[in-house]
Amino acid sequence: MLKPGVYLDTNIISAYWYEGSDVMSLARRIHTRDWWESERLHFRVWISATTINELKAGRFSRQADCVRMASRIPRLPINKATQGAAHELLRSRTFPADKPGDIMQMAVAAAHEIDYLLTWNYAHLCNPAAQGKLAEICRSLRLRAPLIVSPESIPQVRFGQTIRRPT
């Protein structure tokens, strides 16, 4: 039986390498590294070209480390199903049109029917409204929506939680 799949949003990799002094970001770094070290091996971990492209954009501290880390993670292709899901997510107007990376991350995870989308983006992705809308759009496309979670809320083996989603 295959391990459950988890798609990493770009901010998971950025949080892993964060070096600043913002208390919330430091807490995210701790939770991200903790999940990476303790739980990652229980999942099939994926990213996409969108993740790599976002990490290469601009200039920031530890950027090379972020890109190097992401380059070692298997990539899901952006295919016709991904483009269709992205189109529907954009058309729904639930997600900001000026955040195409967020839409594409969600579309890739949905089109490939990944179990979990791991993110720190509470504003546009990891919230009940986004989860509900994504589930609705996926149903209309006959896809299985990923559960959108953070490193704090993804089920964890070490806590005795079931990490497999019901079929």
N, C-alpha and C positions, 0 to 999 in steps of 0.2 A: 504494500500500500504506500502510495506517495505521501510525502510530507505535505502539509498545507503550504500554499504559496503566499508570500508577502512581497508586495511591491513597495519599494522605498521612494518616498517623495524626496526631492532634492534637499529639503531642509533637514532631513535625518542625517545625511552625510555632513552637511554644514555644522549641525549641532555637535556631532561627534568631535569635530576639530575646533570648536569654538574656544577662543582664548581671552575674551574680553572680561569685563568686570560686572556686567549686568547680572544681577542676582537670578532673575528668571531664566536667562539664557544659560547661566552656569548650572542651574537645576536641570534644564533640558539636556545639557551635556552629560551630566551624571546619569540621568535616566536612560539616555541613548546609549552610552557606553555600557551601562549595566545590562541592558537588553542585548546589545551586540555580543558581549562576552558570555552571558548566561543563557540566552534563549535562542539566538540566531540559528544555531545548529539544528534546532527542531523544525526549521522551516526551509523551504526552497525560496531563496531570496532573488529578487529581480529588480532591474531598473529598465530604462529605455534611453534612446538617443536624446530625448528631451532632458533627462536628468544630466547627462554629460554636457549638453549644450548650455543648460542653465549654470552649471558649475564653471564652465569656461568663460561665461559672460562677466564683464566688469573686472575689477581687481579687488581682492580681499585677502586678509591674512590666512595663511594655510591653504590657499587655493590649490596649489600644486598637490598637497596631500589629499585634498578632497577629490581632485580629478584622478589621482593615482588609485585611491580606494575604489572609486566608482568604476574605473576601468577594469577592475578585477571581478566585478559582479556581472553575471549573465544578463544580457539585454533581451527584452521582448521587442519584436518588430512592430513598427507602425505600419499597419496594413489597412486594407479596405474596411474591415470591421472597426478598427480603431478610428479611422476617419469618419465613418458613419456615426459612431458613438460621440465623437467630438462635435460633429455637426448638430446632433440632437441636444447635447448639453449646452451648446452655444445658443441654439434656437429657443431653448426653454427659458432663457433669461434669468435663471436662478443663480447662475454663476457669472461673475463680471467678465464682460467681453474683453476688457483690458488686462485680463489675467489668462492669456492663452496657455501658459505653462501649466497652471492649475487644471484647466479643462483637459489638456492633453494627458496629464498624469492620471486623472480620473478615467479618461477614455481608454488609455492603454490597459489599466488594471481591469476595467470592466470588459473590454473586448476580449481579453485573454482569460476572463473568468477566474482571476486571482482571488484567493480567499480574503486577504487583508490588504488594505492600502495603509501603510504606516506613515504618519505625518505629524508635524507639530502645527500645522496650519488650521487653527480653530476658526479663523475668520471665514474662510471659503470652503474648507473641506471637512474637517473633523467636528461636525456639529449635527444635531438631529435634522435640521431643515435640509442640509446638503445630502445626508444619508437617505432621507425620505425621497427627495427628488431624484437622486441617482437610482434608487430602487425602482421608482416609477418608470424612468426612462429605460432602464435595463429590461424591465418586463415587456415594454412595448417593442424592444429590439430582440426579444427572446434570449436575453443574456442573464447571467447571474451576477448581481451587483456585489462588489467587494464590501466587506465591513470596513468602515473607515475608523481607524484607531490611532492612538498615540502609543509611544513606548510605555506609558503608565497604564494604559487600558487594554492592550492586547493580551489575550489569555497567555498564561505562563505556566510551563510544566513544573517549575520549582515550587509553585504554589498549589500544585495538584489540580490545576484547571485543565479542562479539555480544550485542546487547541484545534481540533478538527471541527469544521463546521458541519452541521447536519446536511445531508444530501436532499 
